Amino acid sequence: ASKSSHERDELIKSWEDDTFAGFSSSSKCRKKINKVAPERKYSNRSNGTVNGSLDYGEYASDREIRRRLSRLNKKSMDSESETSDDMDKSSEYSKSNTDSTSSDTESDTELKSQSQTGQSRADGSFTPDEGFDSMTDDREWGARMTKSSLVPPVTRKYEVIEEYVIVSNEEDVKRKMQVSLPDDYVEKLNSQKSGTEESDMELPEVKDYKPRKMLGEEVLEQEVYGIDPYSHNLLLDSMPEELDWDLAEKHMFVEDVLLRTLNKQVRRYTGSGNTPMIYPLHPVVEEILKGAEEDGDVRTVRMCQGILKAIESRRDDKYVAYRKGLGVVCNKEEGFGEEDFVVEFLGEVYPVWKWFEKQDGIRSLQKNNKDPAPEFYNIYLERPKGDADGYDLVVVDAMHKANYASRICHSCRPNCEAKVTAVDGRYQIGIYAVRKIQYGEEVTFDYNSVTESKEEYEASVCLCGSQVCRGSYLNLTGEGAFQKVLKEWHGTLDRHQLMLEACELNSVSEEDYLELGRAGLGSCLLGGLPDWVIAYSARLVRFINFERTKLPEEILKHNLEEKRKYFSDICLEVEKSDAEVQAEGVYNQRLQNLAVTLDKVRYVMRCAFGNPKDAPPPLERLSPLEAVSFLWKGEGSLVQELLQSMAPHVEEHLLNDLRTKILARDPSGSDDIWKELKRSLLWLRDEVRNLPCTYKSRNDAAADLIHIYAYTRCFVRIREYKTVTSPPVYISPLDLGPKYTEKLGSGFQEYCKTYGENYCLGQLIFWYNQTSAEPDCSLARASRGCLSLPNFSSFYAKVQKPSLQRVYGPRTVKFMLARMEKQPQRPWPKDRIWSFDNSPKVIGSPMLDAAVHKSHLDREMVHWLKHRPAIFQAMWDR
Ligand SMILES: C[S@@+](CC[C@H](N)C(=O)[O-])C[C@H]1O[C@@H](n2cnc3c(N)ncnc32)[C@H](O)[C@@H]1O
């Protein structure tokens, strides 16, 4: 979403206050901010190279590429300023949905950077406010920690639990966690292992029960520190060149030896209530030196001496580690073996709808939505698609009730993975080692978390210290190339067409069930839903499959365009496989969003109708007679609205005359009602064009609108459900972020979500998006013009002095035609003569007709609008 310039200024001000340095360049002089996207590994994640099994040679060259890229980025950012993309500003994907002229860019405003010099205290540590350097000009070393990104000095306490705690809808949640192996599980597993199975449908991974590693004995929960990518590179740069260490060894020195020693030193802060936010690396290197001297390890001695010399001589460079909060460290002398079970990820289990209610509550209670997001402790527990009852999900939140698994930190080169396994007939999230873990090594896994918020992404500077660190422990989604196919092939009209089709059929075909089954959606997710919802879901799955085939090409095109700016030698094969991997990620995310949507609407339907199956289809096409009532003669018909709007501006006898003629032209009695209705509307159009226009009464514009209605066939009634108010969810100040703990004390806040009449329709239409708390309002905004035509009252002034915006000249008509012809799925802008219903009861437009019939916009309709003579021109129309 684009930011208004005011918001941007505010943001920049807050950055100034916080000595913004992460993902940015900041130097002594004022500089532009440049966003550095997370670097992706130039490897194929799907062919078994995940989690650190790549050899270091590849990593090393990867880093080199990144260095070159960031150096070039730096150059280009000094000379370029991005411009906003008008296409995105008013699309239905934009949060604000206004047609403002705000800009997407953050790069064209200058930043004042502050210079602060870190100084050691007597105890060798820094105070939180010290030691933030933004003065260095050397910006090619990647993301840097910011003051605002640091974990606040509140150590969260949690209630230790031994089992999952289900928050609500216990039966439902239990069902979703229950394993159901397919009858031919063993054969499937074998054929998948031997590579004879075509489908790569993820099968449940059955494991025997194993006790977790004992806290306090095999693992320790302690304060942990890490280094940002910048510091990793700073250390590499400080290593004496004359030593015969290859790059891989240098990386491992930082990632392994240094981090282990660091975390041994900082352990003492655990529970002390006095943990510094940053910690100097000097004593860490000294300790390594001491050990190496004792062991007679000359190479390491030289390395440490070299680094210490650099620390001494490069006073402007800050050699520090940053606090990550609590973490988990291996405390077993012989270490952990590869594939060892470490611990279950326990927490409170939420049905998805309830989790999102809580998120809506958090957003509504957070007074300032730019507040840093609180640390997150939640993981989706997803049923494997190869389960006999199919895919589904619940949310495990480990913020308040948990075990030590919740304190495991993220790494971009983790030593563990979090995976869903089937243990004793129930799915759980288990943390398993993916390689050997040494004594003293921090236990980590890749959070694989995504955010749609650029601010959140940028604030989440990663401190894993790994050589392949992506810079943020979150991934940014919902941007650029990933949305291409969705925007082009799955616009508002397309989605309404699919929904209308599903509502009219209100039955599920065998092909629908097969399609859903092939995507891994089965009885667990779909059970109990009305047929029209299942039929619609099958149509969405068809789109998701279509997108999966189209997207790699789009992503590849985008990535190549980006990289060609910086590199001449690009390996097309690597880029292609990278694009495939990313497209697969989008595919999985789409299915996840569909599942989340279905869970939300099922809940609301259950509240509104008792049995969700009783929820009637929300879209219903008007019969010809109903269309006559809606347009021509019914109570509150459009023609009535037109006459009422005209009344203050037209002489009474003229109006009465028109009224009588309208009555006489009622098309309801005709054999071909549609034909007659069109004829009557075209007659009315010409009658209205014959009435005198003034700048307060734009009969010319009203006549154009009648014309557009005359060419519309498909009118659709929106059936509203009753509103539903949920029982309260309880939100603790900790859920809102540490800042609120001070403000709100320790009391829980209640939040009751109300679901509006069109919530289900809105959520189903915006199935791919979970960020809107009121998808029904988004729906009304997205419908403007393209689905629901303007009100007649738009063209007649109620006030004495019309605003200058009541402009309806050739340019407005041209704009309208361009929208209708070239961008039919985009809503019409707000700041024009048109006004729209906030919640239209009936929708319909020639553009919807075209989508429903998969045809072009009616040429005759367009031709008339293009060529009809102008009958009036107000002063400001030109
Ligand atoms: C699931 S919690 C992990 C436990 C947390 N450190 C604590 O003290 O409770 C996730 C939070 O830990 C911190 N964290 C975890 N991994 C990190 C990393 N690689 N870099 C920076 N911060 C990290 C972030 O504050 C994140 O929001």
The ligand as an SDF file (V2000), in Angstrom:
LIG
                    3D

 27 29  0  0  0  0  0  0  0  0999 V2000
    9.7220  -16.9000   19.0530 C   0  0  0  0  0  0  0  0  0  0  0  0
   10.5370  -15.5810   19.7870 S   0  0  0  0  0  0  0  0  0  0  0  0
   12.0430  -16.2510   20.2630 C   0  0  0  0  0  0  0  0  0  0  0  0
   12.3100  -16.0360   21.7230 C   0  0  0  0  0  0  0  0  0  0  0  0
   12.6110  -14.6160   22.1000 C   0  0  0  0  0  0  0  0  0  0  0  0
   14.0080  -14.3240   21.8480 N   0  0  0  0  0  0  0  0  0  0  0  0
   12.2710  -14.3410   23.5760 C   0  0  0  0  0  0  0  0  0  0  0  0
   13.0760  -13.7750   24.3030 O   0  0  0  0  0  0  0  0  0  0  0  0
   11.1870  -14.6500   23.9850 O   0  0  0  0  0  0  0  0  0  0  0  0
   10.8430  -14.6030   18.3990 C   0  0  0  0  0  0  0  0  0  0  0  0
   11.5060  -13.2970   18.7010 C   0  0  0  0  0  0  0  0  0  0  0  0
   12.8660  -13.4970   19.0850 O   0  0  0  0  0  0  0  0  0  0  0  0
   13.7130  -12.5570   18.4540 C   0  0  0  0  0  0  0  0  0  0  0  0
   14.5420  -13.2770   17.4660 N   0  0  0  0  0  0  0  0  0  0  0  0
   14.4780  -14.5710   17.1550 C   0  0  0  0  0  0  0  0  0  0  0  0
   15.3690  -14.8960   16.1990 N   0  0  0  0  0  0  0  0  0  0  0  0
   16.0130  -13.7560   15.8870 C   0  0  0  0  0  0  0  0  0  0  0  0
   17.0310  -13.4280   14.9480 C   0  0  0  0  0  0  0  0  0  0  0  0
   17.5750  -14.3460   14.1480 N   0  0  0  0  0  0  0  0  0  0  0  0
   17.4300  -12.1560   14.8990 N   0  0  0  0  0  0  0  0  0  0  0  0
   16.9060  -11.2110   15.6880 C   0  0  0  0  0  0  0  0  0  0  0  0
   15.9420  -11.4600   16.5940 N   0  0  0  0  0  0  0  0  0  0  0  0
   15.4940  -12.7120   16.7050 C   0  0  0  0  0  0  0  0  0  0  0  0
   12.8000  -11.5720   17.7710 C   0  0  0  0  0  0  0  0  0  0  0  0
   12.5190  -10.5520   18.6860 O   0  0  0  0  0  0  0  0  0  0  0  0
   11.5480  -12.3950   17.5090 C   0  0  0  0  0  0  0  0  0  0  0  0
   10.4040  -11.6150   17.3810 O   0  0  0  0  0  0  0  0  0  0  0  0
  1  2  1  0
  2  3  1  0
  2 10  1  0
  3  4  1  0
  4  5  1  0
  5  6  1  0
  5  7  1  0
  7  8  2  0
  7  9  1  0
 10 11  1  0
 11 12  1  0
 11 26  1  0
 12 13  1  0
 13 14  1  0
 13 24  1  0
 14 15  1  0
 14 23  1  0
 15 16  2  0
 16 17  1  0
 17 18  1  0
 17 23  2  0
 18 19  1  0
 18 20  2  0
 20 21  1  0
 21 22  2  0
 22 23  1  0
 24 25  1  0
 24 26  1  0
 26 27  1  0
M  CHG  2   2   1   9  -1
M  END
$$$$
